[in-house]
Amino acid sequence: MSDAVIHIVRRLATPVMMSEMLQSLDSYVKLAVDVRREVLAGGGELHADCEQVLLKDGSHQEDIWGADWLPFSQALMYSMM
């Protein structure tokens, strides 16, 4: 896992959280989303980094989807992990 900041987001992300999640890739944010628990982890360089954070937080592999969020266009791209 990289040393980048990865946040677990249970409610609306704050501007500080968004800024920190954008540090790794600058124009988009890697996400892993637990669709059952309705929680996401964002930041880092790889979806796997976020996935590991969710697994440590109690998520199950079969409930996690990967996504990229492009904040400037408000676009979201996703796939099942």
Backbone as XML, in Angstrom:
<?xml version="1.0"?>
<chain id="A" units="angstrom">
  <residue number="1" name="MET">
    <atom name="N" x="0.855" y="-1.178" z="0.000"/>
    <atom name="CA" x="0.000" y="0.000" z="0.000"/>
    <atom name="C" x="0.898" y="1.238" z="0.000"/>
  </residue>
  <residue number="2" name="SER">
    <atom name="N" x="0.508" y="2.244" z="-0.725"/>
    <atom name="CA" x="1.285" y="3.482" z="-0.787"/>
    <atom name="C" x="1.118" y="4.298" z="0.501"/>
  </residue>
  <residue number="3" name="ASP">
    <atom name="N" x="1.907" y="5.363" z="0.621"/>
    <atom name="CA" x="1.828" y="6.236" z="1.795"/>
    <atom name="C" x="0.781" y="7.334" z="1.635"/>
  </residue>
  <residue number="4" name="ALA">
    <atom name="N" x="0.007" y="7.286" z="0.562"/>
    <atom name="CA" x="-0.988" y="8.315" z="0.288"/>
    <atom name="C" x="-2.116" y="8.276" z="1.318"/>
  </residue>
  <residue number="5" name="VAL">
    <atom name="N" x="-2.775" y="9.403" z="1.475"/>
    <atom name="CA" x="-3.904" y="9.504" z="2.391"/>
    <atom name="C" x="-5.122" y="8.825" z="1.771"/>
  </residue>
  <residue number="6" name="ILE">
    <atom name="N" x="-5.710" y="7.911" z="2.532"/>
    <atom name="CA" x="-6.950" y="7.256" z="2.125"/>
    <atom name="C" x="-7.958" y="7.468" z="3.248"/>
  </residue>
  <residue number="7" name="HIS">
    <atom name="N" x="-9.087" y="8.032" z="2.882"/>
    <atom name="CA" x="-10.135" y="8.308" z="3.863"/>
    <atom name="C" x="-11.271" y="7.304" z="3.721"/>
  </residue>
  <residue number="8" name="ILE">
    <atom name="N" x="-11.843" y="6.901" z="4.836"/>
    <atom name="CA" x="-13.108" y="6.184" z="4.829"/>
    <atom name="C" x="-14.195" y="7.247" z="4.945"/>
  </residue>
  <residue number="9" name="VAL">
    <atom name="N" x="-15.130" y="7.207" z="4.010"/>
    <atom name="CA" x="-16.180" y="8.222" z="3.952"/>
    <atom name="C" x="-17.516" y="7.550" z="4.262"/>
  </residue>
  <residue number="10" name="ARG">
    <atom name="N" x="-18.092" y="7.955" z="5.368"/>
    <atom name="CA" x="-19.393" y="7.428" z="5.782"/>
    <atom name="C" x="-20.507" y="8.448" z="5.565"/>
  </residue>
  <residue number="11" name="ARG">
    <atom name="N" x="-20.131" y="9.696" z="5.440"/>
    <atom name="CA" x="-21.058" y="10.805" z="5.180"/>
    <atom name="C" x="-20.430" y="11.671" z="4.092"/>
  </residue>
  <residue number="12" name="LEU">
    <atom name="N" x="-20.957" y="12.816" z="3.867"/>
    <atom name="CA" x="-20.426" y="13.726" z="2.871"/>
    <atom name="C" x="-18.959" y="14.060" z="3.168"/>
  </residue>
  <residue number="13" name="ALA">
    <atom name="N" x="-18.099" y="13.894" z="2.184"/>
    <atom name="CA" x="-16.680" y="14.210" z="2.360"/>
    <atom name="C" x="-16.492" y="15.718" z="2.517"/>
  </residue>
  <residue number="14" name="THR">
    <atom name="N" x="-15.592" y="16.093" z="3.405"/>
    <atom name="CA" x="-15.287" y="17.514" z="3.624"/>
    <atom name="C" x="-14.344" y="18.011" z="2.534"/>
  </residue>
  <residue number="15" name="PRO">
    <atom name="N" x="-14.240" y="19.324" z="2.347"/>
    <atom name="CA" x="-13.279" y="19.862" z="1.382"/>
    <atom name="C" x="-11.833" y="19.430" z="1.686"/>
  </residue>
  <residue number="16" name="VAL">
    <atom name="N" x="-11.480" y="19.332" z="2.955"/>
    <atom name="CA" x="-10.121" y="18.885" z="3.323"/>
    <atom name="C" x="-9.917" y="17.437" z="2.899"/>
  </residue>
  <residue number="17" name="MET">
    <atom name="N" x="-10.905" y="16.590" z="3.159"/>
    <atom name="CA" x="-10.807" y="15.193" z="2.740"/>
    <atom name="C" x="-10.659" y="15.097" z="1.226"/>
  </residue>
  <residue number="18" name="MET">
    <atom name="N" x="-11.445" y="15.858" z="0.500"/>
    <atom name="CA" x="-11.373" y="15.825" z="-0.966"/>
    <atom name="C" x="-9.991" y="16.244" z="-1.446"/>
  </residue>
  <residue number="19" name="SER">
    <atom name="N" x="-9.469" y="17.300" z="-0.876"/>
    <atom name="CA" x="-8.136" y="17.774" z="-1.254"/>
    <atom name="C" x="-7.084" y="16.699" z="-0.991"/>
  </residue>
  <residue number="20" name="GLU">
    <atom name="N" x="-7.165" y="16.048" z="0.151"/>
    <atom name="CA" x="-6.200" y="14.995" z="0.494"/>
    <atom name="C" x="-6.346" y="13.774" z="-0.417"/>
  </residue>
  <residue number="21" name="MET">
    <atom name="N" x="-7.575" y="13.408" z="-0.765"/>
    <atom name="CA" x="-7.784" y="12.262" z="-1.659"/>
    <atom name="C" x="-7.286" y="12.551" z="-3.068"/>
  </residue>
  <residue number="22" name="LEU">
    <atom name="N" x="-7.284" y="13.820" z="-3.470"/>
    <atom name="CA" x="-6.800" y="14.199" z="-4.802"/>
    <atom name="C" x="-5.273" y="14.292" z="-4.888"/>
  </residue>
  <residue number="23" name="GLN">
    <atom name="N" x="-4.571" y="14.268" z="-3.768"/>
    <atom name="CA" x="-3.123" y="14.451" z="-3.771"/>
    <atom name="C" x="-2.382" y="13.409" z="-4.607"/>
  </residue>
  <residue number="24" name="SER">
    <atom name="N" x="-2.792" y="12.177" z="-4.582"/>
    <atom name="CA" x="-2.074" y="11.110" z="-5.282"/>
    <atom name="C" x="-2.143" y="11.227" z="-6.794"/>
  </residue>
  <residue number="25" name="LEU">
    <atom name="N" x="-3.319" y="11.484" z="-7.324"/>
    <atom name="CA" x="-3.508" y="11.439" z="-8.777"/>
    <atom name="C" x="-3.919" y="12.778" z="-9.387"/>
  </residue>
  <residue number="26" name="ASP">
    <atom name="N" x="-4.131" y="13.777" z="-8.584"/>
    <atom name="CA" x="-4.371" y="15.159" z="-8.995"/>
    <atom name="C" x="-5.708" y="15.440" z="-9.671"/>
  </residue>
  <residue number="27" name="SER">
    <atom name="N" x="-6.091" y="14.673" z="-10.689"/>
    <atom name="CA" x="-7.312" y="15.020" z="-11.410"/>
    <atom name="C" x="-8.470" y="14.058" z="-11.171"/>
  </residue>
  <residue number="28" name="TYR">
    <atom name="N" x="-8.209" y="12.946" z="-10.484"/>
    <atom name="CA" x="-9.285" y="12.026" z="-10.138"/>
    <atom name="C" x="-8.921" y="11.259" z="-8.877"/>
  </residue>
  <residue number="29" name="VAL">
    <atom name="N" x="-9.928" y="10.592" z="-8.304"/>
    <atom name="CA" x="-9.764" y="9.885" z="-7.039"/>
    <atom name="C" x="-10.105" y="8.411" z="-7.234"/>
  </residue>
  <residue number="30" name="LYS">
    <atom name="N" x="-9.225" y="7.529" z="-6.791"/>
    <atom name="CA" x="-9.508" y="6.101" z="-6.772"/>
    <atom name="C" x="-10.419" y="5.821" z="-5.580"/>
  </residue>
  <residue number="31" name="LEU">
    <atom name="N" x="-11.423" y="4.991" z="-5.803"/>
    <atom name="CA" x="-12.374" y="4.644" z="-4.746"/>
    <atom name="C" x="-12.567" y="3.134" z="-4.684"/>
  </residue>
  <residue number="32" name="ALA">
    <atom name="N" x="-12.918" y="2.648" z="-3.520"/>
    <atom name="CA" x="-13.475" y="1.316" z="-3.346"/>
    <atom name="C" x="-14.738" y="1.534" z="-2.519"/>
  </residue>
  <residue number="33" name="VAL">
    <atom name="N" x="-15.835" y="0.959" z="-2.988"/>
    <atom name="CA" x="-17.130" y="1.196" z="-2.363"/>
    <atom name="C" x="-17.714" y="-0.121" z="-1.863"/>
  </residue>
  <residue number="34" name="ASP">
    <atom name="N" x="-18.077" y="-0.148" z="-0.602"/>
    <atom name="CA" x="-18.786" y="-1.291" z="-0.047"/>
    <atom name="C" x="-20.269" y="-1.012" z="-0.271"/>
  </residue>
  <residue number="35" name="VAL">
    <atom name="N" x="-20.853" y="-1.695" z="-1.242"/>
    <atom name="CA" x="-22.236" y="-1.414" z="-1.618"/>
    <atom name="C" x="-23.233" y="-1.904" z="-0.572"/>
  </residue>
  <residue number="36" name="ARG">
    <atom name="N" x="-22.857" y="-2.863" z="0.234"/>
    <atom name="CA" x="-23.761" y="-3.349" z="1.287"/>
    <atom name="C" x="-23.766" y="-2.400" z="2.484"/>
  </residue>
  <residue number="37" name="ARG">
    <atom name="N" x="-22.588" y="-1.952" z="2.934"/>
    <atom name="CA" x="-22.477" y="-1.083" z="4.102"/>
    <atom name="C" x="-22.654" y="0.396" z="3.755"/>
  </residue>
  <residue number="38" name="GLU">
    <atom name="N" x="-22.659" y="0.723" z="2.455"/>
    <atom name="CA" x="-22.798" y="2.100" z="1.975"/>
    <atom name="C" x="-21.702" y="2.999" z="2.543"/>
  </residue>
  <residue number="39" name="VAL">
    <atom name="N" x="-20.463" y="2.538" z="2.395"/>
    <atom name="CA" x="-19.300" y="3.288" z="2.837"/>
    <atom name="C" x="-18.247" y="3.172" z="1.739"/>
  </residue>
  <residue number="40" name="LEU">
    <atom name="N" x="-17.406" y="4.186" z="1.621"/>
    <atom name="CA" x="-16.353" y="4.110" z="0.619"/>
    <atom name="C" x="-15.020" y="4.533" z="1.207"/>
  </residue>
  <residue number="41" name="ALA">
    <atom name="N" x="-13.964" y="4.090" z="0.550"/>
    <atom name="CA" x="-12.615" y="4.531" z="0.867"/>
    <atom name="C" x="-12.091" y="5.203" z="-0.389"/>
  </residue>
  <residue number="42" name="GLY">
    <atom name="N" x="-11.480" y="6.367" z="-0.224"/>
    <atom name="CA" x="-10.995" y="7.111" z="-1.373"/>
    <atom name="C" x="-9.612" y="7.663" z="-1.145"/>
  </residue>
  <residue number="43" name="GLY">
    <atom name="N" x="-8.841" y="7.727" z="-2.241"/>
    <atom name="CA" x="-7.481" y="8.238" z="-2.198"/>
    <atom name="C" x="-6.520" y="7.160" z="-2.655"/>
  </residue>
  <residue number="44" name="GLY">
    <atom name="N" x="-5.248" y="7.426" z="-2.519"/>
    <atom name="CA" x="-4.243" y="6.440" z="-2.906"/>
    <atom name="C" x="-4.039" y="6.376" z="-4.404"/>
  </residue>
  <residue number="45" name="GLU">
    <atom name="N" x="-3.178" y="5.456" z="-4.801"/>
    <atom name="CA" x="-2.823" y="5.307" z="-6.211"/>
    <atom name="C" x="-3.552" y="4.158" z="-6.890"/>
  </residue>
  <residue number="46" name="LEU">
    <atom name="N" x="-4.031" y="3.191" z="-6.109"/>
    <atom name="CA" x="-4.671" y="2.000" z="-6.668"/>
    <atom name="C" x="-5.999" y="1.727" z="-5.973"/>
  </residue>
  <residue number="47" name="HIS">
    <atom name="N" x="-6.927" y="1.105" z="-6.719"/>
    <atom name="CA" x="-8.173" y="0.671" z="-6.094"/>
    <atom name="C" x="-7.872" y="-0.301" z="-4.948"/>
  </residue>
  <residue number="48" name="ALA">
    <atom name="N" x="-6.848" y="-1.112" z="-5.145"/>
    <atom name="CA" x="-6.491" y="-2.114" z="-4.132"/>
    <atom name="C" x="-6.113" y="-1.467" z="-2.806"/>
  </residue>
  <residue number="49" name="ASP">
    <atom name="N" x="-5.520" y="-0.287" z="-2.840"/>
    <atom name="CA" x="-5.183" y="0.423" z="-1.598"/>
    <atom name="C" x="-6.460" y="0.730" z="-0.813"/>
  </residue>
  <residue number="50" name="CYS">
    <atom name="N" x="-7.443" y="1.241" z="-1.514"/>
    <atom name="CA" x="-8.728" y="1.577" z="-0.880"/>
    <atom name="C" x="-9.455" y="0.309" z="-0.437"/>
  </residue>
  <residue number="51" name="GLU">
    <atom name="N" x="-9.396" y="-0.706" z="-1.262"/>
    <atom name="CA" x="-10.027" y="-1.985" z="-0.936"/>
    <atom name="C" x="-9.484" y="-2.539" z="0.381"/>
  </residue>
  <residue number="52" name="GLN">
    <atom name="N" x="-8.170" y="-2.494" z="0.567"/>
    <atom name="CA" x="-7.556" y="-3.015" z="1.790"/>
    <atom name="C" x="-8.035" y="-2.244" z="3.021"/>
  </residue>
  <residue number="53" name="VAL">
    <atom name="N" x="-8.204" y="-0.932" z="2.876"/>
    <atom name="CA" x="-8.701" y="-0.114" z="3.988"/>
    <atom name="C" x="-10.118" y="-0.556" z="4.367"/>
  </residue>
  <residue number="54" name="LEU">
    <atom name="N" x="-10.961" y="-0.800" z="3.360"/>
    <atom name="CA" x="-12.326" y="-1.254" z="3.651"/>
    <atom name="C" x="-12.341" y="-2.648" z="4.281"/>
  </residue>
  <residue number="55" name="LEU">
    <atom name="N" x="-11.510" y="-3.541" z="3.790"/>
    <atom name="CA" x="-11.459" y="-4.887" z="4.360"/>
    <atom name="C" x="-11.041" y="-4.842" z="5.825"/>
  </residue>
  <residue number="56" name="LYS">
    <atom name="N" x="-10.082" y="-3.986" z="6.149"/>
    <atom name="CA" x="-9.655" y="-3.836" z="7.551"/>
    <atom name="C" x="-10.756" y="-3.217" z="8.409"/>
  </residue>
  <residue number="57" name="ASP">
    <atom name="N" x="-11.671" y="-2.475" z="7.769"/>
    <atom name="CA" x="-12.769" y="-1.819" z="8.479"/>
    <atom name="C" x="-13.987" y="-2.736" z="8.630"/>
  </residue>
  <residue number="58" name="GLY">
    <atom name="N" x="-13.908" y="-3.955" z="8.103"/>
    <atom name="CA" x="-15.007" y="-4.896" z="8.278"/>
    <atom name="C" x="-15.800" y="-5.236" z="7.033"/>
  </residue>
  <residue number="59" name="SER">
    <atom name="N" x="-15.410" y="-4.708" z="5.898"/>
    <atom name="CA" x="-16.113" y="-5.032" z="4.652"/>
    <atom name="C" x="-15.777" y="-6.452" z="4.203"/>
  </residue>
  <residue number="60" name="HIS">
    <atom name="N" x="-16.610" y="-7.003" z="3.334"/>
    <atom name="CA" x="-16.379" y="-8.311" z="2.729"/>
    <atom name="C" x="-16.072" y="-8.112" z="1.246"/>
  </residue>
  <residue number="61" name="GLN">
    <atom name="N" x="-15.138" y="-8.886" z="0.741"/>
    <atom name="CA" x="-14.674" y="-8.757" z="-0.639"/>
    <atom name="C" x="-15.826" y="-8.713" z="-1.643"/>
  </residue>
  <residue number="62" name="GLU">
    <atom name="N" x="-16.815" y="-9.593" z="-1.471"/>
    <atom name="CA" x="-17.897" y="-9.678" z="-2.459"/>
    <atom name="C" x="-18.783" y="-8.430" z="-2.502"/>
  </residue>
  <residue number="63" name="ASP">
    <atom name="N" x="-18.645" y="-7.544" z="-1.527"/>
    <atom name="CA" x="-19.455" y="-6.324" z="-1.476"/>
    <atom name="C" x="-18.727" y="-5.089" z="-2.008"/>
  </residue>
  <residue number="64" name="ILE">
    <atom name="N" x="-17.479" y="-5.245" z="-2.437"/>
    <atom name="CA" x="-16.666" y="-4.085" z="-2.810"/>
    <atom name="C" x="-16.592" y="-3.916" z="-4.324"/>
  </residue>
  <residue number="65" name="TRP">
    <atom name="N" x="-16.842" y="-2.697" z="-4.754"/>
    <atom name="CA" x="-16.693" y="-2.308" z="-6.157"/>
    <atom name="C" x="-15.635" y="-1.216" z="-6.230"/>
  </residue>
  <residue number="66" name="GLY">
    <atom name="N" x="-14.885" y="-1.190" z="-7.306"/>
    <atom name="CA" x="-13.900" y="-0.143" z="-7.540"/>
    <atom name="C" x="-14.500" y="0.953" z="-8.400"/>
  </residue>
  <residue number="67" name="ALA">
    <atom name="N" x="-14.024" y="2.174" z="-8.208"/>
    <atom name="CA" x="-14.534" y="3.299" z="-8.994"/>
    <atom name="C" x="-13.473" y="4.389" z="-9.087"/>
  </residue>
  <residue number="68" name="ASP">
    <atom name="N" x="-13.618" y="5.213" z="-10.096"/>
    <atom name="CA" x="-12.819" y="6.432" z="-10.236"/>
    <atom name="C" x="-13.792" y="7.596" z="-10.249"/>
  </residue>
  <residue number="69" name="TRP">
    <atom name="N" x="-13.490" y="8.625" z="-9.483"/>
    <atom name="CA" x="-14.324" y="9.824" z="-9.464"/>
    <atom name="C" x="-13.536" y="10.971" z="-10.025"/>
  </residue>
  <residue number="70" name="LEU">
    <atom name="N" x="-14.108" y="11.636" z="-11.021"/>
    <atom name="CA" x="-13.503" y="12.802" z="-11.655"/>
    <atom name="C" x="-14.253" y="14.026" z="-11.158"/>
  </residue>
  <residue number="71" name="PRO">
    <atom name="N" x="-13.744" y="14.708" z="-10.124"/>
    <atom name="CA" x="-14.504" y="15.777" z="-9.480"/>
    <atom name="C" x="-14.782" y="16.976" z="-10.371"/>
  </residue>
  <residue number="72" name="PHE">
    <atom name="N" x="-13.932" y="17.239" z="-11.323"/>
    <atom name="CA" x="-14.114" y="18.448" z="-12.138"/>
    <atom name="C" x="-15.229" y="18.283" z="-13.165"/>
  </residue>
  <residue number="73" name="SER">
    <atom name="N" x="-15.480" y="17.050" z="-13.597"/>
    <atom name="CA" x="-16.595" y="16.796" z="-14.513"/>
    <atom name="C" x="-17.763" y="16.118" z="-13.802"/>
  </residue>
  <residue number="74" name="GLN">
    <atom name="N" x="-17.579" y="15.755" z="-12.513"/>
    <atom name="CA" x="-18.585" y="15.065" z="-11.716"/>
    <atom name="C" x="-18.932" y="13.691" z="-12.302"/>
  </residue>
  <residue number="75" name="ALA">
    <atom name="N" x="-17.987" y="13.085" z="-13.015"/>
    <atom name="CA" x="-18.208" y="11.758" z="-13.622"/>
    <atom name="C" x="-17.718" y="10.673" z="-12.672"/>
  </residue>
  <residue number="76" name="LEU">
    <atom name="N" x="-18.371" y="9.505" z="-12.761"/>
    <atom name="CA" x="-18.001" y="8.358" z="-11.964"/>
    <atom name="C" x="-17.915" y="7.151" z="-12.896"/>
  </residue>
  <residue number="77" name="MET">
    <atom name="N" x="-16.792" y="6.440" z="-12.813"/>
    <atom name="CA" x="-16.608" y="5.202" z="-13.587"/>
    <atom name="C" x="-16.419" y="4.086" z="-12.560"/>
  </residue>
  <residue number="78" name="TYR">
    <atom name="N" x="-17.046" y="2.907" z="-12.780"/>
    <atom name="CA" x="-16.964" y="1.865" z="-11.773"/>
    <atom name="C" x="-16.899" y="0.471" z="-12.394"/>
  </residue>
  <residue number="79" name="SER">
    <atom name="N" x="-16.466" y="-0.489" z="-11.575"/>
    <atom name="CA" x="-16.450" y="-1.892" z="-11.953"/>
    <atom name="C" x="-16.451" y="-2.736" z="-10.686"/>
  </residue>
  <residue number="80" name="MET">
    <atom name="N" x="-16.957" y="-3.963" z="-10.804"/>
    <atom name="CA" x="-16.937" y="-4.870" z="-9.664"/>
    <atom name="C" x="-15.517" y="-5.377" z="-9.488"/>
  </residue>
  <residue number="81" name="MET">
    <atom name="N" x="-15.027" y="-5.386" z="-8.245"/>
    <atom name="CA" x="-13.653" y="-5.821" z="-7.999"/>
    <atom name="C" x="-13.581" y="-7.324" z="-7.805"/>
  </residue>
</chain>
